[in-house]
Amino acid sequence: MALNEAAEAGASGGELAHAAPAQVRALIRSGAFTGQTANMAMGHLQGNLAILPAELALDFARFCQRNPKPCPLVGVSDTGDPMLRTLGEDIDVRTDLPSYNVYRDGELAEQVSDIRALWRDDLVAFVLGCSFSFEEALLADGVPLRHVELDRTVPMYRTDRDCVPAGPFRGPMVVSMRPMTPAQAVRAVEVTARFPMTHGTPVHIGEPAAIGIADLDRPDWGDPTEMRDDEVPVFWACGVTPQNVIRQARVPLCITHTPGSMLITDLPSSDVRPR
């Protein structure tokens, strides 16, 4: 199946799993693919997106620097320049994600597939590493992921662990949870240690109440999952954290990725450093 045929068929794996990042981005830019990017261009870093006015960019960069677990900053654009040259060839942040959320004064105003009409000379784009990269590595290492097995969105929860504030940006860390046996959890720590720029190792294993989570069956985002008798909850810092603090700051304009629709970069998934 040709890449364009795979996209038109709504494929999220198959040939797209092994396609070059530039090929997948070209499909997205053309509008031929508008879905989630999980399992595409495997082996390459996918990133969360946050676009903010330049007057808030330094404070947001400080927030990411002070909270590297939930906000692993891998790339920043020049002010007013939509091209992300440090992350790959011909990456245009206005067109190369399948879907964008547009927030005005902290409220979701619209969801679009192209932000060229919204781009301004004072905007700065931030790209943060996301969990798709370490999940790919866990699966390759034989560590099962329940939400993948059930075809659900990973459950995410607010914690009682406050992030280090910067300017108007402040709020609790958000975590994602994956059920594992104790042996799988140990292996997951070893595997994800290789991915410091995609959240790295877990922030907590075990009792949810210890980090302020009252009920695993009621996530704040995503879908509930199944916990089995021989399993413990394993929690990773989550990229919803910066989106949550941006909304709480009631920024006049903020553009983010739609959950699951990430930016695919040319960088390898492991051992990435800020660019």
MARLOMAR-305069 format. One line per 5 residues: number of its first residue (from 1); for each residue x, y, z of C-alpha. Coordinates in nm, 3 decimals. Example, Ala and Ser with C-alpha at 12.3 -4.5 7.8 and 13.67 -1.06 7.14 Angstrom:
BEGIN
1 = 1.230,-0.450,0.780 ~ 1.367,-0.106,0.714
//
This chain:
BEGIN
1 = 0.000,0.000,0.000 ~ 0.138,0.342,-0.091 ~ 0.172,0.600,0.183 ~ -0.106,0.818,0.047 ~ -0.336,0.516,0.020
6 = -0.255,0.423,0.381 ~ -0.340,0.773,0.495 ~ -0.666,0.782,0.301 ~ -0.760,0.448,0.457 ~ -0.707,0.597,0.802
11 = -0.411,0.375,0.882 ~ -0.211,0.449,1.193 ~ 0.043,0.171,1.147 ~ 0.144,-0.046,0.854 ~ 0.363,0.143,0.611
16 = 0.321,0.465,0.808 ~ 0.488,0.298,1.105 ~ 0.809,0.268,0.906 ~ 0.775,0.577,0.689 ~ 1.029,0.859,0.709
21 = 0.915,1.151,0.925 ~ 0.921,1.388,0.625 ~ 0.687,1.157,0.433 ~ 0.434,1.149,0.715 ~ 0.456,1.526,0.763
26 = 0.393,1.574,0.390 ~ 0.073,1.370,0.417 ~ -0.038,1.573,0.716 ~ 0.048,1.905,0.549 ~ -0.154,1.810,0.242
31 = -0.458,1.724,0.454 ~ -0.447,1.357,0.352 ~ -0.404,1.248,0.715 ~ -0.586,1.407,1.012 ~ -0.583,1.137,1.281
36 = -0.360,1.038,1.571 ~ 0.013,0.987,1.515 ~ 0.077,0.693,1.750 ~ 0.301,0.427,1.593 ~ 0.398,0.646,1.295
41 = 0.758,0.702,1.182 ~ 0.868,0.473,1.463 ~ 1.207,0.545,1.614 ~ 1.162,0.922,1.580 ~ 1.070,1.171,1.850
46 = 0.713,1.296,1.856 ~ 0.639,1.617,2.042 ~ 0.366,1.808,2.221 ~ 0.313,2.163,2.096 ~ 0.250,2.492,2.276
51 = 0.243,2.824,2.088 ~ 0.237,3.144,2.293 ~ 0.284,3.520,2.243 ~ 0.647,3.630,2.277 ~ 0.569,3.837,2.588
56 = 0.502,3.511,2.775 ~ 0.767,3.295,2.607 ~ 1.049,3.353,2.857 ~ 0.827,3.274,3.155 ~ 0.706,2.955,2.985
61 = 1.064,2.854,2.901 ~ 1.151,2.907,3.268 ~ 0.855,2.692,3.371 ~ 0.975,2.409,3.145 ~ 1.335,2.441,3.269
66 = 1.218,2.423,3.632 ~ 0.987,2.125,3.569 ~ 1.174,1.899,3.325 ~ 0.984,1.579,3.407 ~ 0.639,1.695,3.286
71 = 0.782,1.958,3.047 ~ 1.086,1.814,2.864 ~ 1.166,2.100,2.627 ~ 1.326,1.976,2.304 ~ 1.280,2.270,2.068
76 = 1.184,2.637,2.047 ~ 1.117,2.846,1.737 ~ 1.245,3.194,1.672 ~ 0.984,3.463,1.738 ~ 0.747,3.487,1.444
81 = 0.917,3.202,1.253 ~ 0.697,2.893,1.207 ~ 0.985,2.676,1.084 ~ 1.144,2.444,1.342 ~ 1.486,2.404,1.184
86 = 1.654,2.244,1.487 ~ 1.411,1.950,1.484 ~ 1.430,1.850,1.118 ~ 1.409,1.946,0.754 ~ 1.119,2.164,0.641
91 = 0.906,2.144,0.957 ~ 0.630,2.405,0.948 ~ 0.451,2.425,1.281 ~ 0.146,2.582,1.112 ~ 0.064,2.281,0.894
96 = 0.255,1.973,1.006 ~ 0.035,1.850,1.292 ~ -0.292,1.671,1.212 ~ -0.502,1.881,1.450 ~ -0.467,2.188,1.673
101 = -0.657,2.320,1.975 ~ -0.695,2.697,1.989 ~ -0.745,2.848,2.337 ~ -0.852,3.207,2.402 ~ -0.836,3.338,2.758
106 = -0.793,2.983,2.882 ~ -1.101,2.842,2.707 ~ -1.103,2.607,2.409 ~ -1.230,2.820,2.121 ~ -1.187,2.591,1.819
111 = -1.013,2.288,1.675 ~ -0.849,2.324,1.333 ~ -0.619,2.130,1.101 ~ -0.415,2.430,0.984 ~ -0.314,2.746,1.174
116 = -0.169,2.958,0.893 ~ -0.457,3.203,0.928 ~ -0.384,3.236,1.301 ~ -0.008,3.276,1.282 ~ 0.135,3.610,1.398
121 = 0.477,3.773,1.402 ~ 0.486,3.767,1.783 ~ 0.426,3.393,1.831 ~ 0.679,3.142,1.965 ~ 0.640,2.764,1.927
126 = 0.760,2.521,2.195 ~ 0.794,2.147,2.135 ~ 0.798,1.913,2.436 ~ 0.883,1.543,2.429 ~ 0.585,1.307,2.463
131 = 0.526,0.956,2.593 ~ 0.470,0.798,2.249 ~ 0.847,0.749,2.221 ~ 0.898,0.561,2.547 ~ 0.581,0.357,2.495
136 = 0.723,0.236,2.163 ~ 1.037,0.127,2.347 ~ 0.841,-0.047,2.624 ~ 0.637,-0.248,2.374 ~ 0.950,-0.341,2.180
141 = 1.102,-0.467,2.505 ~ 0.801,-0.686,2.580 ~ 0.642,-0.464,2.847 ~ 0.265,-0.468,2.776 ~ 0.056,-0.151,2.792
146 = -0.305,-0.200,2.899 ~ -0.446,0.110,2.730 ~ -0.294,-0.006,2.400 ~ -0.439,-0.356,2.444 ~ -0.783,-0.206,2.516
151 = -0.755,0.065,2.248 ~ -0.814,0.339,2.502 ~ -0.649,0.669,2.587 ~ -0.405,0.640,2.877 ~ -0.563,0.764,3.206
156 = -0.425,1.094,3.341 ~ -0.467,1.249,3.685 ~ -0.399,1.573,3.868 ~ -0.167,1.519,4.164 ~ -0.100,1.717,4.482
161 = 0.258,1.779,4.368 ~ 0.288,2.143,4.272 ~ 0.516,2.239,3.986 ~ 0.778,2.508,4.043 ~ 0.606,2.828,3.924
166 = 0.738,3.081,3.673 ~ 0.558,3.407,3.608 ~ 0.187,3.335,3.551 ~ 0.248,2.963,3.500 ~ 0.177,2.748,3.804
171 = -0.026,2.443,3.898 ~ -0.011,2.073,3.988 ~ 0.181,1.805,3.803 ~ -0.037,1.581,3.590 ~ 0.060,1.214,3.562
176 = -0.032,0.927,3.332 ~ -0.075,0.576,3.474 ~ 0.004,0.231,3.336 ~ -0.074,-0.089,3.534 ~ 0.218,-0.332,3.555
181 = 0.340,-0.626,3.758 ~ 0.627,-0.539,3.992 ~ 0.874,-0.711,3.756 ~ 0.739,-0.516,3.458 ~ 0.762,-0.193,3.658
186 = 1.131,-0.255,3.731 ~ 1.194,-0.318,3.362 ~ 0.996,-0.007,3.268 ~ 1.220,0.206,3.489 ~ 1.526,0.064,3.314
191 = 1.384,0.120,2.965 ~ 1.247,0.472,3.017 ~ 1.572,0.591,3.176 ~ 1.701,0.607,2.818 ~ 1.436,0.870,2.732
196 = 1.503,1.175,2.951 ~ 1.349,1.411,2.695 ~ 1.024,1.214,2.677 ~ 0.944,1.218,3.052 ~ 1.209,0.961,3.150
201 = 1.152,0.732,3.449 ~ 0.830,0.714,3.654 ~ 0.769,0.974,3.924 ~ 0.581,0.731,4.149 ~ 0.501,0.359,4.177
206 = 0.233,0.223,4.405 ~ -0.025,0.387,4.635 ~ -0.213,0.658,4.437 ~ -0.313,0.847,4.754 ~ 0.053,0.921,4.819
211 = 0.044,1.169,4.530 ~ -0.310,1.294,4.592 ~ -0.508,1.064,4.361 ~ -0.829,0.948,4.529 ~ -0.977,0.713,4.268
216 = -0.796,0.546,3.978 ~ -1.131,0.470,3.816 ~ -1.200,0.842,3.771 ~ -0.916,0.995,3.568 ~ -0.918,1.369,3.500
221 = -0.831,1.302,3.135 ~ -0.827,0.989,2.921 ~ -1.008,0.662,2.988 ~ -1.028,0.437,3.294 ~ -0.822,0.121,3.264
226 = -0.813,-0.223,3.425 ~ -0.602,-0.303,3.732 ~ -0.540,-0.671,3.801 ~ -0.464,-0.834,4.135 ~ -0.092,-0.881,4.067
231 = -0.036,-0.527,3.938 ~ 0.071,-0.191,4.076 ~ 0.001,0.152,3.924 ~ 0.306,0.313,3.763 ~ 0.289,0.691,3.717
236 = 0.483,0.906,3.471 ~ 0.489,1.286,3.453 ~ 0.255,1.387,3.173 ~ 0.259,1.646,2.896 ~ -0.092,1.758,2.989
241 = 0.078,1.949,3.274 ~ 0.190,2.248,3.063 ~ -0.143,2.264,2.879 ~ -0.321,2.270,3.213 ~ -0.108,2.552,3.355
246 = -0.141,2.753,3.033 ~ -0.519,2.729,3.057 ~ -0.511,2.827,3.424 ~ -0.300,3.133,3.335 ~ -0.580,3.240,3.099
251 = -0.337,3.329,2.822 ~ -0.514,3.547,2.559 ~ -0.407,3.313,2.276 ~ -0.250,2.969,2.300 ~ -0.237,2.700,2.032
256 = -0.157,2.339,2.121 ~ -0.172,1.999,1.957 ~ -0.497,1.806,1.989 ~ -0.423,1.510,2.223 ~ -0.279,1.223,2.021
261 = -0.201,1.439,1.717 ~ 0.165,1.518,1.764 ~ 0.449,1.676,1.571 ~ 0.677,1.410,1.421 ~ 1.039,1.528,1.420
266 = 1.348,1.396,1.243 ~ 1.523,1.334,1.577 ~ 1.577,0.982,1.716 ~ 1.351,0.891,2.006 ~ 1.624,0.817,2.261
271 = 1.897,1.037,2.402 ~ 1.750,1.358,2.257 ~ 1.883,1.686,2.395 ~ 1.723,2.032,2.387 ~ 1.760,2.208,2.050
//
